[in-house]
């Protein structure tokens, strides 16, 4: 599966990249929402993991932007965030996120959410 990981924290990004590559996924990474948009258009992911709080363009703006393009409107986007409040989850779903993982999360939780959308 082609997965785009948008995460500004280098250690988290590298850990996710490493474990997903071991599982056989094709991965592209971006450090913020703006880089994510470029990667989104060139890489054409089948699944996106996206942090919320990032410099330059946050996860909410990223999702709003891609959801406005009909050709990519069905790509599952799972937010990953340290913000665990119910309001954050509700806002994420309302703007078009497919699911939400709260940091820190286990690799089992990560694989479970990916498998939920892997068709």
PDB file as gemmi writes it, atoms N, CA and C in Angstrom:
CRYST1    1.000    1.000    1.000  90.00  90.00  90.00 P 1                      
ATOM      1  N   UNK A   1       0.840  -1.168   0.000  1.00  0.00           N  
ATOM      2  CA  UNK A   1       0.000   0.000   0.000  1.00  0.00           C  
ATOM      3  C   UNK A   1       0.893   1.242   0.000  1.00  0.00           C  
ATOM      4  N   UNK A   2       0.505   2.262  -0.743  1.00  0.00           N  
ATOM      5  CA  UNK A   2       1.236   3.524  -0.803  1.00  0.00           C  
ATOM      6  C   UNK A   2       0.716   4.430   0.311  1.00  0.00           C  
ATOM      7  N   UNK A   3       1.606   4.746   1.264  1.00  0.00           N  
ATOM      8  CA  UNK A   3       1.220   5.530   2.433  1.00  0.00           C  
ATOM      9  C   UNK A   3       2.050   6.804   2.502  1.00  0.00           C  
ATOM     10  N   UNK A   4       1.348   7.922   2.657  1.00  0.00           N  
ATOM     11  CA  UNK A   4       1.992   9.206   2.877  1.00  0.00           C  
ATOM     12  C   UNK A   4       1.943   9.501   4.374  1.00  0.00           C  
ATOM     13  N   UNK A   5       3.112   9.781   4.963  1.00  0.00           N  
ATOM     14  CA  UNK A   5       3.213  10.117   6.382  1.00  0.00           C  
ATOM     15  C   UNK A   5       3.620  11.586   6.479  1.00  0.00           C  
ATOM     16  N   UNK A   6       2.740  12.388   7.084  1.00  0.00           N  
ATOM     17  CA  UNK A   6       3.018  13.818   7.264  1.00  0.00           C  
ATOM     18  C   UNK A   6       3.159  14.061   8.764  1.00  0.00           C  
ATOM     19  N   UNK A   7       4.389  14.306   9.181  1.00  0.00           N  
ATOM     20  CA  UNK A   7       4.701  14.421  10.607  1.00  0.00           C  
ATOM     21  C   UNK A   7       5.919  15.316  10.759  1.00  0.00           C  
ATOM     22  N   UNK A   8       5.827  16.334  11.616  1.00  0.00           N  
ATOM     23  CA  UNK A   8       6.950  17.253  11.772  1.00  0.00           C  
ATOM     24  C   UNK A   8       8.001  16.777  12.771  1.00  0.00           C  
ATOM     25  N   UNK A   9       7.669  15.855  13.652  1.00  0.00           N  
ATOM     26  CA  UNK A   9       8.646  15.344  14.610  1.00  0.00           C  
ATOM     27  C   UNK A   9       9.471  14.233  13.959  1.00  0.00           C  
ATOM     28  N   UNK A  10      10.760  14.516  13.788  1.00  0.00           N  
ATOM     29  CA  UNK A  10      11.652  13.622  13.044  1.00  0.00           C  
ATOM     30  C   UNK A  10      11.667  12.194  13.590  1.00  0.00           C  
ATOM     31  N   UNK A  11      11.786  12.022  14.902  1.00  0.00           N  
ATOM     32  CA  UNK A  11      11.859  10.672  15.470  1.00  0.00           C  
ATOM     33  C   UNK A  11      10.590   9.878  15.218  1.00  0.00           C  
ATOM     34  N   UNK A  12       9.448  10.508  15.383  1.00  0.00           N  
ATOM     35  CA  UNK A  12       8.182   9.818  15.131  1.00  0.00           C  
ATOM     36  C   UNK A  12       8.081   9.447  13.660  1.00  0.00           C  
ATOM     37  N   UNK A  13       8.400  10.404  12.791  1.00  0.00           N  
ATOM     38  CA  UNK A  13       8.334  10.179  11.339  1.00  0.00           C  
ATOM     39  C   UNK A  13       9.229   9.014  10.931  1.00  0.00           C  
ATOM     40  N   UNK A  14      10.457   8.996  11.431  1.00  0.00           N  
ATOM     41  CA  UNK A  14      11.400   7.928  11.071  1.00  0.00           C  
ATOM     42  C   UNK A  14      10.971   6.574  11.620  1.00  0.00           C  
ATOM     43  N   UNK A  15      10.424   6.550  12.837  1.00  0.00           N  
ATOM     44  CA  UNK A  15       9.937   5.281  13.402  1.00  0.00           C  
ATOM     45  C   UNK A  15       8.785   4.713  12.587  1.00  0.00           C  
ATOM     46  N   UNK A  16       7.837   5.574  12.216  1.00  0.00           N  
ATOM     47  CA  UNK A  16       6.712   5.121  11.406  1.00  0.00           C  
ATOM     48  C   UNK A  16       7.207   4.628  10.052  1.00  0.00           C  
ATOM     49  N   UNK A  17       8.088   5.395   9.424  1.00  0.00           N  
ATOM     50  CA  UNK A  17       8.644   5.020   8.127  1.00  0.00           C  
ATOM     51  C   UNK A  17       9.298   3.644   8.188  1.00  0.00           C  
ATOM     52  N   UNK A  18      10.141   3.450   9.175  1.00  0.00           N  
ATOM     53  CA  UNK A  18      10.877   2.194   9.295  1.00  0.00           C  
ATOM     54  C   UNK A  18       9.943   0.994   9.468  1.00  0.00           C  
ATOM     55  N   UNK A  19       8.991   1.105  10.364  1.00  0.00           N  
ATOM     56  CA  UNK A  19       8.113  -0.035  10.638  1.00  0.00           C  
ATOM     57  C   UNK A  19       7.181  -0.328   9.459  1.00  0.00           C  
ATOM     58  N   UNK A  20       6.722   0.701   8.770  1.00  0.00           N  
ATOM     59  CA  UNK A  20       5.832   0.475   7.632  1.00  0.00           C  
ATOM     60  C   UNK A  20       6.590  -0.101   6.439  1.00  0.00           C  
ATOM     61  N   UNK A  21       7.836   0.310   6.255  1.00  0.00           N  
ATOM     62  CA  UNK A  21       8.646  -0.266   5.179  1.00  0.00           C  
ATOM     63  C   UNK A  21       8.924  -1.742   5.458  1.00  0.00           C  
ATOM     64  N   UNK A  22       9.177  -2.081   6.717  1.00  0.00           N  
ATOM     65  CA  UNK A  22       9.389  -3.487   7.086  1.00  0.00           C  
ATOM     66  C   UNK A  22       8.159  -4.317   6.744  1.00  0.00           C  
ATOM     67  N   UNK A  23       6.987  -3.723   6.905  1.00  0.00           N  
ATOM     68  CA  UNK A  23       5.724  -4.419   6.607  1.00  0.00           C  
ATOM     69  C   UNK A  23       5.402  -4.446   5.116  1.00  0.00           C  
ATOM     70  N   UNK A  24       6.291  -3.859   4.291  1.00  0.00           N  
ATOM     71  CA  UNK A  24       6.130  -3.943   2.848  1.00  0.00           C  
ATOM     72  C   UNK A  24       5.371  -2.808   2.195  1.00  0.00           C  
ATOM     73  N   UNK A  25       5.093  -1.754   2.944  1.00  0.00           N  
ATOM     74  CA  UNK A  25       4.390  -0.613   2.367  1.00  0.00           C  
ATOM     75  C   UNK A  25       5.377   0.307   1.653  1.00  0.00           C  
ATOM     76  N   UNK A  26       4.887   0.992   0.629  1.00  0.00           N  
ATOM     77  CA  UNK A  26       5.669   2.010  -0.062  1.00  0.00           C  
ATOM     78  C   UNK A  26       5.351   3.336   0.625  1.00  0.00           C  
ATOM     79  N   UNK A  27       6.374   4.015   1.139  1.00  0.00           N  
ATOM     80  CA  UNK A  27       6.168   5.177   1.991  1.00  0.00           C  
ATOM     81  C   UNK A  27       6.785   6.429   1.387  1.00  0.00           C  
ATOM     82  N   UNK A  28       6.066   7.530   1.529  1.00  0.00           N  
ATOM     83  CA  UNK A  28       6.591   8.867   1.236  1.00  0.00           C  
ATOM     84  C   UNK A  28       6.374   9.681   2.499  1.00  0.00           C  
ATOM     85  N   UNK A  29       7.347  10.502   2.871  1.00  0.00           N  
ATOM     86  CA  UNK A  29       7.209  11.311   4.079  1.00  0.00           C  
ATOM     87  C   UNK A  29       7.244  12.796   3.738  1.00  0.00           C  
ATOM     88  N   UNK A  30       6.610  13.571   4.617  1.00  0.00           N  
ATOM     89  CA  UNK A  30       6.620  15.028   4.513  1.00  0.00           C  
ATOM     90  C   UNK A  30       6.690  15.591   5.930  1.00  0.00           C  
ATOM     91  N   UNK A  31       7.304  16.769   6.062  1.00  0.00           N  
ATOM     92  CA  UNK A  31       7.516  17.380   7.383  1.00  0.00           C  
ATOM     93  C   UNK A  31       6.393  18.327   7.805  1.00  0.00           C  
ATOM     94  N   UNK A  32       5.547  18.725   6.864  1.00  0.00           N  
ATOM     95  CA  UNK A  32       4.433  19.613   7.184  1.00  0.00           C  
ATOM     96  C   UNK A  32       3.392  19.512   6.079  1.00  0.00           C  
ATOM     97  N   UNK A  33       2.293  20.228   6.261  1.00  0.00           N  
ATOM     98  CA  UNK A  33       1.193  20.140   5.307  1.00  0.00           C  
ATOM     99  C   UNK A  33       1.541  20.604   3.908  1.00  0.00           C  
ATOM    100  N   UNK A  34       2.374  21.631   3.801  1.00  0.00           N  
ATOM    101  CA  UNK A  34       2.751  22.104   2.460  1.00  0.00           C  
ATOM    102  C   UNK A  34       3.551  21.044   1.717  1.00  0.00           C  
ATOM    103  N   UNK A  35       4.534  20.440   2.399  1.00  0.00           N  
ATOM    104  CA  UNK A  35       5.286  19.340   1.771  1.00  0.00           C  
ATOM    105  C   UNK A  35       4.341  18.180   1.485  1.00  0.00           C  
ATOM    106  N   UNK A  36       3.385  17.972   2.365  1.00  0.00           N  
ATOM    107  CA  UNK A  36       2.412  16.911   2.182  1.00  0.00           C  
ATOM    108  C   UNK A  36       1.594  17.086   0.918  1.00  0.00           C  
ATOM    109  N   UNK A  37       1.210  18.317   0.597  1.00  0.00           N  
ATOM    110  CA  UNK A  37       0.442  18.565  -0.627  1.00  0.00           C  
ATOM    111  C   UNK A  37       1.242  18.212  -1.868  1.00  0.00           C  
ATOM    112  N   UNK A  38       2.523  18.577  -1.877  1.00  0.00           N  
ATOM    113  CA  UNK A  38       3.383  18.240  -3.020  1.00  0.00           C  
ATOM    114  C   UNK A  38       3.509  16.722  -3.142  1.00  0.00           C  
ATOM    115  N   UNK A  39       3.778  16.066  -2.019  1.00  0.00           N  
ATOM    116  CA  UNK A  39       3.910  14.605  -2.031  1.00  0.00           C  
ATOM    117  C   UNK A  39       2.601  13.945  -2.425  1.00  0.00           C  
ATOM    118  N   UNK A  40       1.510  14.484  -1.975  1.00  0.00           N  
ATOM    119  CA  UNK A  40       0.174  13.963  -2.284  1.00  0.00           C  
ATOM    120  C   UNK A  40      -0.070  13.937  -3.787  1.00  0.00           C  
ATOM    121  N   UNK A  41       0.282  15.032  -4.446  1.00  0.00           N  
ATOM    122  CA  UNK A  41       0.048  15.132  -5.887  1.00  0.00           C  
ATOM    123  C   UNK A  41       0.993  14.260  -6.695  1.00  0.00           C  
ATOM    124  N   UNK A  42       2.241  14.096  -6.264  1.00  0.00           N  
ATOM    125  CA  UNK A  42       3.212  13.326  -7.044  1.00  0.00           C  
ATOM    126  C   UNK A  42       3.208  11.839  -6.680  1.00  0.00           C  
ATOM    127  N   UNK A  43       3.014  11.530  -5.418  1.00  0.00           N  
ATOM    128  CA  UNK A  43       3.078  10.150  -4.928  1.00  0.00           C  
ATOM    129  C   UNK A  43       1.758   9.405  -5.104  1.00  0.00           C  
ATOM    130  N   UNK A  44       0.656  10.133  -5.039  1.00  0.00           N  
ATOM    131  CA  UNK A  44      -0.696   9.571  -5.160  1.00  0.00           C  
ATOM    132  C   UNK A  44      -0.918   8.419  -4.169  1.00  0.00           C  
ATOM    133  N   UNK A  45      -0.908   8.745  -2.880  1.00  0.00           N  
ATOM    134  CA  UNK A  45      -1.037   7.707  -1.846  1.00  0.00           C  
ATOM    135  C   UNK A  45      -2.418   7.072  -1.817  1.00  0.00           C  
ATOM    136  N   UNK A  46      -2.444   5.876  -1.252  1.00  0.00           N  
ATOM    137  CA  UNK A  46      -3.712   5.169  -1.031  1.00  0.00           C  
ATOM    138  C   UNK A  46      -4.201   5.356   0.406  1.00  0.00           C  
ATOM    139  N   UNK A  47      -3.329   5.928   1.245  1.00  0.00           N  
ATOM    140  CA  UNK A  47      -3.614   6.105   2.665  1.00  0.00           C  
ATOM    141  C   UNK A  47      -2.697   7.198   3.188  1.00  0.00           C  
ATOM    142  N   UNK A  48      -3.204   8.033   4.112  1.00  0.00           N  
ATOM    143  CA  UNK A  48      -2.409   9.132   4.652  1.00  0.00           C  
ATOM    144  C   UNK A  48      -2.480   9.128   6.177  1.00  0.00           C  
ATOM    145  N   UNK A  49      -1.304   9.206   6.807  1.00  0.00           N  
ATOM    146  CA  UNK A  49      -1.198   9.470   8.247  1.00  0.00           C  
ATOM    147  C   UNK A  49      -0.746  10.915   8.365  1.00  0.00           C  
ATOM    148  N   UNK A  50      -1.469  11.719   9.144  1.00  0.00           N  
ATOM    149  CA  UNK A  50      -1.175  13.140   9.178  1.00  0.00           C  
ATOM    150  C   UNK A  50      -1.250  13.688  10.596  1.00  0.00           C  
ATOM    151  N   UNK A  51      -0.172  14.320  11.027  1.00  0.00           N  
ATOM    152  CA  UNK A  51      -0.166  15.026  12.295  1.00  0.00           C  
ATOM    153  C   UNK A  51      -1.095  16.239  12.167  1.00  0.00           C  
ATOM    154  N   UNK A  52      -1.552  16.766  13.300  1.00  0.00           N  
ATOM    155  CA  UNK A  52      -2.405  17.957  13.259  1.00  0.00           C  
ATOM    156  C   UNK A  52      -1.575  19.221  13.424  1.00  0.00           C  
ATOM    157  N   UNK A  53      -0.793  19.303  14.496  1.00  0.00           N  
ATOM    158  CA  UNK A  53      -0.037  20.511  14.805  1.00  0.00           C  
ATOM    159  C   UNK A  53       1.323  20.467  14.102  1.00  0.00           C  
ATOM    160  N   UNK A  54       1.447  21.268  13.033  1.00  0.00           N  
ATOM    161  CA  UNK A  54       2.686  21.325  12.260  1.00  0.00           C  
ATOM    162  C   UNK A  54       2.911  22.755  11.804  1.00  0.00           C  
ATOM    163  N   UNK A  55       4.170  23.108  11.512  1.00  0.00           N  
ATOM    164  CA  UNK A  55       4.435  24.450  10.987  1.00  0.00           C  
ATOM    165  C   UNK A  55       3.963  24.566   9.531  1.00  0.00           C  
ATOM    166  N   UNK A  56       3.828  25.785   9.071  1.00  0.00           N  
ATOM    167  CA  UNK A  56       3.526  26.141   7.682  1.00  0.00           C  
ATOM    168  C   UNK A  56       2.107  25.798   7.254  1.00  0.00           C  
ATOM    169  N   UNK A  57       1.656  24.597   7.485  1.00  0.00           N  
ATOM    170  CA  UNK A  57       0.277  24.201   7.187  1.00  0.00           C  
ATOM    171  C   UNK A  57      -0.076  23.054   8.114  1.00  0.00           C  
ATOM    172  N   UNK A  58      -1.092  23.249   8.944  1.00  0.00           N  
ATOM    173  CA  UNK A  58      -1.453  22.184   9.878  1.00  0.00           C  
ATOM    174  C   UNK A  58      -2.271  21.093   9.190  1.00  0.00           C  
ATOM    175  N   UNK A  59      -2.522  20.035   9.919  1.00  0.00           N  
ATOM    176  CA  UNK A  59      -3.245  18.898   9.362  1.00  0.00           C  
ATOM    177  C   UNK A  59      -4.656  19.232   8.929  1.00  0.00           C  
ATOM    178  N   UNK A  60      -5.329  20.112   9.671  1.00  0.00           N  
ATOM    179  CA  UNK A  60      -6.689  20.496   9.294  1.00  0.00           C  
ATOM    180  C   UNK A  60      -6.708  21.181   7.933  1.00  0.00           C  
ATOM    181  N   UNK A  61      -5.795  22.121   7.713  1.00  0.00           N  
ATOM    182  CA  UNK A  61      -5.731  22.814   6.426  1.00  0.00           C  
ATOM    183  C   UNK A  61      -5.372  21.841   5.305  1.00  0.00           C  
ATOM    184  N   UNK A  62      -4.477  20.902   5.590  1.00  0.00           N  
ATOM    185  CA  UNK A  62      -4.111  19.892   4.597  1.00  0.00           C  
ATOM    186  C   UNK A  62      -5.337  19.089   4.167  1.00  0.00           C  
ATOM    187  N   UNK A  63      -6.081  18.581   5.141  1.00  0.00           N  
ATOM    188  CA  UNK A  63      -7.252  17.750   4.812  1.00  0.00           C  
ATOM    189  C   UNK A  63      -8.316  18.559   4.083  1.00  0.00           C  
ATOM    190  N   UNK A  64      -8.570  19.781   4.522  1.00  0.00           N  
ATOM    191  CA  UNK A  64      -9.550  20.620   3.823  1.00  0.00           C  
ATOM    192  C   UNK A  64      -9.148  20.821   2.368  1.00  0.00           C  
ATOM    193  N   UNK A  65      -7.858  21.014   2.132  1.00  0.00           N  
ATOM    194  CA  UNK A  65      -7.368  21.224   0.768  1.00  0.00           C  
ATOM    195  C   UNK A  65      -7.562  19.990  -0.090  1.00  0.00           C  
ATOM    196  N   UNK A  66      -7.158  18.822   0.404  1.00  0.00           N  
ATOM    197  CA  UNK A  66      -7.277  17.639  -0.445  1.00  0.00           C  
ATOM    198  C   UNK A  66      -8.724  17.187  -0.606  1.00  0.00           C  
ATOM    199  N   UNK A  67      -9.552  17.427   0.388  1.00  0.00           N  
ATOM    200  CA  UNK A  67     -10.965  17.039   0.267  1.00  0.00           C  
ATOM    201  C   UNK A  67     -11.702  17.894  -0.753  1.00  0.00           C  
ATOM    202  N   UNK A  68     -11.131  19.030  -1.120  1.00  0.00           N  
ATOM    203  CA  UNK A  68     -11.764  19.883  -2.123  1.00  0.00           C  
ATOM    204  C   UNK A  68     -11.481  19.408  -3.546  1.00  0.00           C  
ATOM    205  N   UNK A  69     -10.558  18.457  -3.704  1.00  0.00           N  
ATOM    206  CA  UNK A  69     -10.225  17.904  -5.028  1.00  0.00           C  
ATOM    207  C   UNK A  69     -10.948  16.570  -5.190  1.00  0.00           C  
ATOM    208  N   UNK A  70     -11.997  16.513  -5.999  1.00  0.00           N  
ATOM    209  CA  UNK A  70     -12.815  15.293  -6.108  1.00  0.00           C  
ATOM    210  C   UNK A  70     -12.042  14.021  -6.437  1.00  0.00           C  
ATOM    211  N   UNK A  71     -10.975  14.133  -7.213  1.00  0.00           N  
ATOM    212  CA  UNK A  71     -10.241  12.939  -7.615  1.00  0.00           C  
ATOM    213  C   UNK A  71      -9.590  12.238  -6.423  1.00  0.00           C  
ATOM    214  N   UNK A  72      -9.235  12.991  -5.381  1.00  0.00           N  
ATOM    215  CA  UNK A  72      -8.580  12.406  -4.218  1.00  0.00           C  
ATOM    216  C   UNK A  72      -9.438  12.426  -2.965  1.00  0.00           C  
ATOM    217  N   UNK A  73     -10.686  12.731  -3.108  1.00  0.00           N  
ATOM    218  CA  UNK A  73     -11.526  12.927  -1.928  1.00  0.00           C  
ATOM    219  C   UNK A  73     -11.776  11.646  -1.144  1.00  0.00           C  
ATOM    220  N   UNK A  74     -11.501  10.499  -1.711  1.00  0.00           N  
ATOM    221  CA  UNK A  74     -11.777   9.244  -1.029  1.00  0.00           C  
ATOM    222  C   UNK A  74     -10.564   8.602  -0.364  1.00  0.00           C  
ATOM    223  N   UNK A  75      -9.389   9.219  -0.467  1.00  0.00           N  
ATOM    224  CA  UNK A  75      -8.189   8.668   0.160  1.00  0.00           C  
ATOM    225  C   UNK A  75      -8.353   8.768   1.679  1.00  0.00           C  
ATOM    226  N   UNK A  76      -8.255   7.647   2.396  1.00  0.00           N  
ATOM    227  CA  UNK A  76      -8.386   7.709   3.856  1.00  0.00           C  
ATOM    228  C   UNK A  76      -7.260   8.522   4.488  1.00  0.00           C  
ATOM    229  N   UNK A  77      -7.631   9.405   5.404  1.00  0.00           N  
ATOM    230  CA  UNK A  77      -6.676  10.204   6.156  1.00  0.00           C  
ATOM    231  C   UNK A  77      -6.908   9.932   7.637  1.00  0.00           C  
ATOM    232  N   UNK A  78      -5.862   9.484   8.309  1.00  0.00           N  
ATOM    233  CA  UNK A  78      -5.928   9.252   9.750  1.00  0.00           C  
ATOM    234  C   UNK A  78      -5.029  10.273  10.426  1.00  0.00           C  
ATOM    235  N   UNK A  79      -5.641  11.080  11.292  1.00  0.00           N  
ATOM    236  CA  UNK A  79      -4.859  12.042  12.062  1.00  0.00           C  
ATOM    237  C   UNK A  79      -4.125  11.328  13.181  1.00  0.00           C  
ATOM    238  N   UNK A  80      -2.895  11.765  13.423  1.00  0.00           N  
ATOM    239  CA  UNK A  80      -2.121  11.312  14.581  1.00  0.00           C  
ATOM    240  C   UNK A  80      -1.791  12.563  15.387  1.00  0.00           C  
ATOM    241  N   UNK A  81      -2.170  12.559  16.655  1.00  0.00           N  
ATOM    242  CA  UNK A  81      -1.993  13.768  17.451  1.00  0.00           C  
ATOM    243  C   UNK A  81      -1.894  13.453  18.930  1.00  0.00           C  
ATOM    244  N   UNK A  82      -1.155  14.292  19.634  1.00  0.00           N  
ATOM    245  CA  UNK A  82      -1.084  14.184  21.088  1.00  0.00           C  
ATOM    246  C   UNK A  82      -2.329  14.779  21.736  1.00  0.00           C  
ATOM    247  N   UNK A  83      -3.085  15.527  20.976  1.00  0.00           N  
ATOM    248  CA  UNK A  83      -4.320  16.117  21.488  1.00  0.00           C  
ATOM    249  C   UNK A  83      -5.403  15.041  21.531  1.00  0.00           C  
ATOM    250  N   UNK A  84      -5.794  14.685  22.724  1.00  0.00           N  
ATOM    251  CA  UNK A  84      -6.726  13.569  22.883  1.00  0.00           C  
ATOM    252  C   UNK A  84      -8.144  14.016  23.244  1.00  0.00           C  
ATOM    253  N   UNK A  85      -8.394  15.316  23.245  1.00  0.00           N  
ATOM    254  CA  UNK A  85      -9.713  15.798  23.618  1.00  0.00           C  
ATOM    255  C   UNK A  85     -10.767  15.374  22.600  1.00  0.00           C  
ATOM    256  N   UNK A  86     -11.954  15.135  23.075  1.00  0.00           N  
ATOM    257  CA  UNK A  86     -13.081  14.719  22.225  1.00  0.00           C  
ATOM    258  C   UNK A  86     -13.343  15.751  21.122  1.00  0.00           C  
ATOM    259  N   UNK A  87     -13.157  17.029  21.443  1.00  0.00           N  
ATOM    260  CA  UNK A  87     -13.399  18.091  20.459  1.00  0.00           C  
ATOM    261  C   UNK A  87     -12.463  17.963  19.256  1.00  0.00           C  
ATOM    262  N   UNK A  88     -11.215  17.559  19.508  1.00  0.00           N  
ATOM    263  CA  UNK A  88     -10.253  17.386  18.415  1.00  0.00           C  
ATOM    264  C   UNK A  88     -10.689  16.263  17.486  1.00  0.00           C  
ATOM    265  N   UNK A  89     -11.128  15.163  18.084  1.00  0.00           N  
ATOM    266  CA  UNK A  89     -11.618  14.034  17.285  1.00  0.00           C  
ATOM    267  C   UNK A  89     -12.817  14.463  16.448  1.00  0.00           C  
ATOM    268  N   UNK A  90     -13.762  15.136  17.070  1.00  0.00           N  
ATOM    269  CA  UNK A  90     -14.972  15.556  16.355  1.00  0.00           C  
ATOM    270  C   UNK A  90     -14.647  16.533  15.227  1.00  0.00           C  
ATOM    271  N   UNK A  91     -13.737  17.473  15.492  1.00  0.00           N  
ATOM    272  CA  UNK A  91     -13.333  18.414  14.449  1.00  0.00           C  
ATOM    273  C   UNK A  91     -12.656  17.683  13.290  1.00  0.00           C  
ATOM    274  N   UNK A  92     -11.785  16.730  13.614  1.00  0.00           N  
ATOM    275  CA  UNK A  92     -11.080  15.966  12.577  1.00  0.00           C  
ATOM    276  C   UNK A  92     -12.062  15.225  11.676  1.00  0.00           C  
ATOM    277  N   UNK A  93     -13.016  14.558  12.275  1.00  0.00           N  
ATOM    278  CA  UNK A  93     -14.000  13.807  11.494  1.00  0.00           C  
ATOM    279  C   UNK A  93     -14.877  14.759  10.678  1.00  0.00           C  
ATOM    280  N   UNK A  94     -15.254  15.890  11.269  1.00  0.00           N  
ATOM    281  CA  UNK A  94     -16.119  16.855  10.584  1.00  0.00           C  
ATOM    282  C   UNK A  94     -15.474  17.424   9.325  1.00  0.00           C  
ATOM    283  N   UNK A  95     -14.148  17.603   9.316  1.00  0.00           N  
ATOM    284  CA  UNK A  95     -13.508  18.163   8.122  1.00  0.00           C  
ATOM    285  C   UNK A  95     -13.101  17.112   7.104  1.00  0.00           C  
ATOM    286  N   UNK A  96     -13.287  15.815   7.439  1.00  0.00           N  
ATOM    287  CA  UNK A  96     -13.020  14.793   6.437  1.00  0.00           C  
ATOM    288  C   UNK A  96     -11.989  13.751   6.790  1.00  0.00           C  
ATOM    289  N   UNK A  97     -11.473  13.763   8.018  1.00  0.00           N  
ATOM    290  CA  UNK A  97     -10.552  12.693   8.417  1.00  0.00           C  
ATOM    291  C   UNK A  97     -11.330  11.390   8.536  1.00  0.00           C  
ATOM    292  N   UNK A  98     -10.654  10.292   8.291  1.00  0.00           N  
ATOM    293  CA  UNK A  98     -11.289   8.977   8.344  1.00  0.00           C  
ATOM    294  C   UNK A  98     -11.227   8.361   9.732  1.00  0.00           C  
ATOM    295  N   UNK A  99     -10.188   8.721  10.495  1.00  0.00           N  
ATOM    296  CA  UNK A  99     -10.009   8.173  11.844  1.00  0.00           C  
ATOM    297  C   UNK A  99      -8.978   9.030  12.562  1.00  0.00           C  
ATOM    298  N   UNK A 100      -8.659   8.651  13.810  1.00  0.00           N  
ATOM    299  CA  UNK A 100      -7.809   9.465  14.668  1.00  0.00           C  
ATOM    300  C   UNK A 100      -7.039   8.548  15.599  1.00  0.00           C  
ATOM    301  N   UNK A 101      -5.711   8.693  15.635  1.00  0.00           N  
ATOM    302  CA  UNK A 101      -4.870   7.965  16.586  1.00  0.00           C  
ATOM    303  C   UNK A 101      -4.240   8.973  17.531  1.00  0.00           C  
ATOM    304  N   UNK A 102      -4.290   8.681  18.820  1.00  0.00           N  
ATOM    305  CA  UNK A 102      -3.706   9.565  19.817  1.00  0.00           C  
ATOM    306  C   UNK A 102      -2.283   9.119  20.130  1.00  0.00           C  
ATOM    307  N   UNK A 103      -1.343  10.083  20.078  1.00  0.00           N  
ATOM    308  CA  UNK A 103       0.049   9.807  20.437  1.00  0.00           C  
ATOM    309  C   UNK A 103       0.157   9.744  21.955  1.00  0.00           C  
ATOM    310  N   UNK A 104       0.963   8.885  22.493  1.00  0.00           N  
ATOM    311  CA  UNK A 104       1.705   7.841  21.779  1.00  0.00           C  
ATOM    312  C   UNK A 104       0.775   6.676  21.449  1.00  0.00           C  
ATOM    313  N   UNK A 105       0.999   6.057  20.321  1.00  0.00           N  
ATOM    314  CA  UNK A 105       0.218   4.888  19.929  1.00  0.00           C  
ATOM    315  C   UNK A 105       1.179   3.734  19.699  1.00  0.00           C  
ATOM    316  N   UNK A 106       0.646   2.537  19.819  1.00  0.00           N  
ATOM    317  CA  UNK A 106       1.469   1.341  19.598  1.00  0.00           C  
ATOM    318  C   UNK A 106       1.481   1.017  18.107  1.00  0.00           C  
ATOM    319  N   UNK A 107       2.466   0.228  17.702  1.00  0.00           N  
ATOM    320  CA  UNK A 107       2.489  -0.199  16.309  1.00  0.00           C  
ATOM    321  C   UNK A 107       1.288  -1.093  16.002  1.00  0.00           C  
ATOM    322  N   UNK A 108       0.826  -1.854  16.978  1.00  0.00           N  
ATOM    323  CA  UNK A 108      -0.380  -2.655  16.772  1.00  0.00           C  
ATOM    324  C   UNK A 108      -1.577  -1.765  16.459  1.00  0.00           C  
ATOM    325  N   UNK A 109      -1.702  -0.654  17.181  1.00  0.00           N  
ATOM    326  CA  UNK A 109      -2.799   0.280  16.909  1.00  0.00           C  
ATOM    327  C   UNK A 109      -2.658   0.886  15.514  1.00  0.00           C  
ATOM    328  N   UNK A 110      -1.433   1.208  15.131  1.00  0.00           N  
ATOM    329  CA  UNK A 110      -1.176   1.759  13.806  1.00  0.00           C  
ATOM    330  C   UNK A 110      -1.564   0.754  12.724  1.00  0.00           C  
ATOM    331  N   UNK A 111      -1.124  -0.486  12.867  1.00  0.00           N  
ATOM    332  CA  UNK A 111      -1.453  -1.508  11.865  1.00  0.00           C  
ATOM    333  C   UNK A 111      -2.955  -1.771  11.807  1.00  0.00           C  
ATOM    334  N   UNK A 112      -3.603  -1.732  12.962  1.00  0.00           N  
ATOM    335  CA  UNK A 112      -5.049  -1.961  13.005  1.00  0.00           C  
ATOM    336  C   UNK A 112      -5.797  -0.906  12.192  1.00  0.00           C  
ATOM    337  N   UNK A 113      -5.419   0.356  12.358  1.00  0.00           N  
ATOM    338  CA  UNK A 113      -6.106   1.419  11.620  1.00  0.00           C  
ATOM    339  C   UNK A 113      -5.777   1.354  10.128  1.00  0.00           C  
ATOM    340  N   UNK A 114      -4.550   1.029   9.785  1.00  0.00           N  
ATOM    341  CA  UNK A 114      -4.189   0.892   8.371  1.00  0.00           C  
ATOM    342  C   UNK A 114      -4.952  -0.268   7.746  1.00  0.00           C  
ATOM    343  N   UNK A 115      -4.994  -1.398   8.422  1.00  0.00           N  
ATOM    344  CA  UNK A 115      -5.696  -2.571   7.885  1.00  0.00           C  
ATOM    345  C   UNK A 115      -7.188  -2.320   7.718  1.00  0.00           C  
ATOM    346  N   UNK A 116      -7.749  -1.454   8.540  1.00  0.00           N  
ATOM    347  CA  UNK A 116      -9.166  -1.118   8.440  1.00  0.00           C  
ATOM    348  C   UNK A 116      -9.482  -0.498   7.085  1.00  0.00           C  
ATOM    349  N   UNK A 117      -8.515   0.227   6.517  1.00  0.00           N  
ATOM    350  CA  UNK A 117      -8.734   0.919   5.251  1.00  0.00           C  
ATOM    351  C   UNK A 117      -8.022   0.276   4.063  1.00  0.00           C  
ATOM    352  N   UNK A 118      -7.262  -0.790   4.292  1.00  0.00           N  
ATOM    353  CA  UNK A 118      -6.519  -1.475   3.232  1.00  0.00           C  
ATOM    354  C   UNK A 118      -7.454  -2.442   2.525  1.00  0.00           C  
ATOM    355  N   UNK A 119      -7.807  -2.100   1.298  1.00  0.00           N  
ATOM    356  CA  UNK A 119      -8.785  -2.921   0.555  1.00  0.00           C  
ATOM    357  C   UNK A 119      -8.119  -3.779  -0.467  1.00  0.00           C  
TER     358      UNK A 119                                                      
END                                                                             
